[in-house]
Amino acid sequence: MMEGGGEKGEWRAVANLKGLRCRECGQEYPIGPVYFCEYCFGPLEVDYDYASIRKTISRESIAQGPSTMWRYRDLLPVGEGDPVDLGTGFTPLIKADNLARALGIRRVYLKNDAVNPTYSFKDRVVSVAVTRAIEFGFDTIACASTGNLACSVAAHAAKAGLNCYILIPSDLERGKVVGTAIYHPHLVAVRGNYDEVNRLSTEIAEKYGWAFVNINVRPFYSEGSKSLAYETAEQLGWRAPDHVVVPIGGGSLLTKIRKGFQELEKLGLIDEARTRISGAQPAGCAPVADAFREGRDNLLPVKPRTIAKSLAIGNPADGYYALDTIRRSGGAAAGVTDEEIVQGIELLAATEGIFTEPAGGVTVATARRLAQEGIIGKDELLVLYITGNGLKTIEAVQEAAGEPQVIDPSLSAFDQLHETLLARAS
């Protein structure tokens, strides 16, 4: 197989990679910036040489690596050069006893990816994608984004000194717009929803030949999400959890978390990977959850209507595979209302001191519903993936959070307020 270096198309061999393989028909391709099968138009996925990897990887070798996602480099589809890394990964796995009591589940953990360099899990996929794009010889990085990806691509492009084009829906939250613009990419707001932005981006990628991380570099980009599973297992003492709840936007994150656990089992790093995978979607954009509830194999595209803009993808590229993963793992899926989303954000903040964006509220609210319905067992070890920071999306909870009490700068004014607050509490 070939590996990027220097001029586009001049790539050197990588020992841990066999190539690319179509997820539908199995057709094989050499490593390159391609993302769909020319025979059946199915999506391509990286194919690894696990026999080769098993000879070099161990718990000890991983522990000697950096305290970032790149400690798992042998399982990521890049070459031997330095990655484009902002310090992403090995984020906290927090034992959430207060939330566990609220959910009625004995053991709950939070994988808090809101503390990554640009405050979302997208730094994982982008670090891999930009590293790979440079190896392929690209000098321009681009993406279609609902916000978090935009921030991450712009930051990594700045770090790597690459040209950068970002396309976003024009109604994106202000925090995500500013959080992207500060890196000075070419930021383009499109009058339309994400699915329309993505269609335009596909046309641009074809015409201009840029590296769109979630289009023509997607097979490599998506592999970065596996690091969430690797870290979870390592931080649990090298075991897979019984059940996880994962937010669904495009659907890739959910499928790659399962793939990550399965790879660890295949390589003998954990005993078994029988984790049940459940998906979380906002009710206003829930094509996967709707199909699961109705017992359908086909997903019906929807027009998003939700405060969870990072999950507002009405026609998810990996939606079918996410649905299949949920079913095969014995998990479930649910769509929660905007009111439940805000309640989920407030519950996480009030119990564990973590302020998440609406995607995290969707995850918490879904876990609460699945627990109430008995789908998540009381004795299961549950991990919730918190994928983004609430400070990016304060519009979603500004009303629920309320305003501060305003007083004059005197003790008597505070005494009066204190008495009022005590009276309300009694």
N, C-alpha and C positions, 0 to 999 in steps of 0.2 A: 504494500500500500504506500501511498505517497504523503509527504508531509510538507507544509508550506515553508518557504524560505526564499528570500530574495524576490525574483521576478514571479509574477503570477503564473502558476502552472508548473514551476520547478520545485517539486516537493520530494522530501526524503522519507525513507521508511520509518515507521513507528512500530516498535515491537508489540505493543499491547493492542493494536488495532488490526482487524481483518479488512474492514472497509465499511460500506454502507449497504443496508439491506432494506428492501421494500417490506413494510409491515403487512401488506395485503398478499402479494403474490410471491414474495421471497426473492425476487430478482436482486442480484448482487451488483454493486457499483464500487469503483475505486473511491478513495477519500477525495472529496472536492466540494466546492460550494454549490451543491445541487440539493434539492429538497423534495422532489417528487419523482415517481417512477415513470419512465417514458413508455412503459408497456401498459400499465393499468391506472396510472395517475395516483397511486397510493402514496402515502408519506414515507420518506426514508428515515432510517434510524441507524445509529452507529452500532457496528457489530464488533465485539471485543474478542480477543484471544485469551479466554479465561485460564487456559492451561499455562500459558506463558506468565500471566499475571500472578497466578498462584505460587509460582516458583520464587517470586521476589517480595510479595506482600505478606505482612504479618501484623498482629496487634502491636508488636514491639517496634516495627519499622514505622508504623503510623504514628505511634507515640513520640518518636524521635523527630517527626516533621514539625512544621510551623503550627502555631496555634491559630490557624485559619482553615478555610475549606481546602487549601492546597496541600494539607497533610494527606489527602486522598488522591493525590495527583495520578497515581497508577490507574485509577478508575475514571479518569477524565480524558476526553478525546483531544489532547494537545501534545505538542512535541516537547523537546528538552530545554528550550529556551526559557527565559524568565517570563512568567505570566504577567498580564496587566492586572495588578492586584492592589486594591485600596485597603486591604486588611479585612476582607470579608470572611464571615463564617466563624465557626466554633462559638456561636452565640449561646446565651444561657439556656439551660434546660431547668426550669424552676418548678420545684415541688409546690403545688398550689393547694394547700390544705384548706384554706378558707373557701376557695371556689369549689373544692371537692365537697365540702359540707353543704354548700348551697345547691349543688347538683345532685346530692345524694349518692355520690360515688366515692369509694374508699380511697383510690389513688388516682390523682390527676396531676399531670405535668403540663407546663406551657413551654413550647419551644419559641422563644421570643426573638424573632428575626427583625423586629422593629428597631433594633439597636445596630444594625449593619451600617456601613459608612453613609449611604444615602437613605437610610431608615426603612428599607424593605428587603424582602428576600430576592428581589430582582438583581441585586448585586452579584448573586451567585451565578445566575445564568449569563449575565452580561460579562462578567470576568472571563468566563470560558469563551463566549462568542467573540469578544474583541481580541483575545489572545489568538484564537483560531483565524480570525479575519486577517490579522497582521501576518500570520504564517502563510496565508493564501496570497498575500501581496496587495491587499486592498489598502487604499489610503483615505477612504471615506466610509464612515459608519453611519447607519441610519436606523430608524425604527418607526413603527406605528404604535401608539401607546395610549392607555387610559390614565397615565400619570406617573406611576412608580417606575415603570420601565424608562420613561422619558428622562427622569432625574438620573437614573443609573447610567444610561447610555451617554448622556451629556458629560457626566463626571468622568467616566472611563475614557471617553474620547479626549477630554482635556488632559488627563494623566498621560495618555499615549501620544498626544500631539497630533491627533487625526482630525480631518474635516468631519463635520457632524451635521446631519439633518434630522430633525425630530418632527413628526406629524402627530397632532393631537386633536381630539374633538374640541370645538370652540367653547363648549360650556364646562370645561374642566375646572376643578377647584383651584382657587387662587394660590393656595400654598404649594400645589404641585407645579403650577405655571412658573412661579417665582423660583421654586426649588430646582427647576430645569434651566430657566433663563440665566441664572447667575453664572453658569459655566460658559455662557455665550456660544451656544450652538446656533445653527439656523433653525429657529423654532417657528413652525407653521401651524396655525390653528385652522382647522377645516370645518366649515359649516355642515355638520353631519355627525352621526353617531360613530362608534368605534368600527363597526363593520364596514361603513362607507369609507372611513379613513384607511382601513386595512386594504380594501380593494384598490384605492388610489395608490397606496404604497407599493402594491404588487406591480402595478403598471410602471411606476417610477423605477423600481428595482430592475425591471426588464429593459427599460429604455436606457438608463444611465449606468447600469452595471455596478452599483454601489453594494456594499455589504449591509443589507437589512438584517439585523440580528434575528428577528422573529419571522423572517421569510426565507431568503436563500441560504442563511447560515443556521436555520432553525434546528437541523438535526444535532448540531454541536451545542448550540445555545441551551436547548432543553435538558441536556445531560447535567448541567450545573445544579439542577434541582435535586439530583440524587444525593448530593452532599448533606441535605437535611436529614435523610434517613441514616446515612453513615454516622453523623454526629449524634443523633438521637440514640442509636444503638450503643455507641461508645460511651456516651454520658450515662446510660442506664447500666453500665457495667458489662457491655457486650451482650446485650439481649434485645430482641425486638419487643415493642409494646404489644399488648393484646388488641388494642383498638386505637385508631387515630381519626381525627376529624380534620379535613383539609378543605379550604375554600376553593371553589371552582370558578375560574374566569374562562380561559381558553381550554382548560382541562389537563394541560400537560403536567402541571405540578403534582396532581394527584397520581397520575400514572407513574411518574418518575420516582415518587417516594416509595411506591410498591417495588419498582424495579431495583431501587437501592437496597432495600431489605433482602430481596431475593438474591442479589449479587453477593451480599455478605454471607448468606447461607451457602451459596455455591462455592465460595472461596474458603469455607470453613472458619470464618471469623465469628459467626454466631451459630448456635445449635440449630435453630429453625426460624423460619419467617412465616408465621401463620397470622400475621396482623390483619385484622379486619379494617378495611378502609371505607370510611363514610365521607360523603361529599356535602358541602354546605354552599347553598346559593340563595341570593335574595329572591323573594317571590316575584318581584317585578322583572326578573331576568333569570328564569330557572328552567332552561330547556332540558338539562340533564335530570334534575330532580323531578320534573314533570313526567319525563319518559319513564323514570324509575317507578314513580307512584302509579302510573297507568299501565305498567307492564309492557311498554313498547320498546322495540329495538331501534327504531328510527327517532331522530331528534327533529322537532319542529322549530325552525328559527323564530325568534320573537323580537319585538321592538322593545328595548330596555326602558323600564320606568322604575328607577330605584335610586336611593341615596348612595348605594354602594357602587360608585362609578368605576372603581378598579375591577369590579366583577361584571360590569355592564357590557358583556359580549353576547349578543343575541344568537350568533351562529358560531359556536366555539369550534376551533380547528380540531381539537382533540376530544371533543365532547363524546363521540361514540366510544372512544377508547377508555375515557373516564367512566362511562356507564358500565362498560364491560368489566373494568377493573373492580368497581364497586360490587358488582354481582359475583364475580369469581372469588372475591375475598370474603364474601359473607357480610359485607357492610350494608349501608343504607344511604339514602340521600333525602334532603328536605329543603324546601324553599321557605324562608322566613320573611315576615313583613318588615317594612321600614320601622314600625313601632318596636317590633321585637329586636331589630338590629340596634337601635338606640339603647334599648334595655340591656342588650348584651354588652355594649360598650360600657355602660354605667356599672353593670355587675362586675366586669373585670376590673374596672378602676376601683370600685368600692371594696372588693375582696382582696385583690392582689397588688394594687397600686400601679397598674399598667394601663396606659392610655393608648388604645389602639384605634386605627381608622375603621370605617364601616366594615371592611372585609373581616377584621377580627371580631367585630360585633356579630357578623353573620355566623362565624365559626362557633362562638360561645352560645349564641341563641339556638343554633342547630344542635349543639351538644346537649343543651338543656331540654330541648324537645325530645331528642332521641332517648335521653335518660328517663324522662317522664313516661315515655311509651314503652320502656323496658327493653329497647333495642340495644342500648349500651348497658351492659351488666354492671351491677353495683360493685362487684369484685374484680372487674377488669382493670388493668393498668391502662389508663387513657392518656393520650398525648394530643393536645390541641395546638395546631400550628397558627401562630400569630404573625402575620406576614407584613404588616405595615404600621407606621406610627400615626397616632391620632392628631398630632400637631399639623399634619399636612391637610387635614380635612375638618377643621373646626366648625365649618358651616353646618355640618351634619348634626352636631350636638350643642350648638351655641344656645339654643332656646332651652334645651333640657338642663344644661349646666347652670343656667341662671346668672344673675348679676351680683356683684359684691354689695354688702351693706355699706352705705356712705354715712359718715358721722362727722361732726365738728371735732377739732383736735383738743378735746377736754375729757377728763376722767368721768365727769358727770354724764357726758354724752354716751361714753362707753357703758357706764353703769346702767343707764336707761335701756340701751340696746341689749345688754346682757339679761336684764330682767325680762325683756320681751321674748328673747330666745328661750329662756327657761320656761316661761309661761306656755309657749307654743309646744315645747317638748313634753310638758306634763299632761 
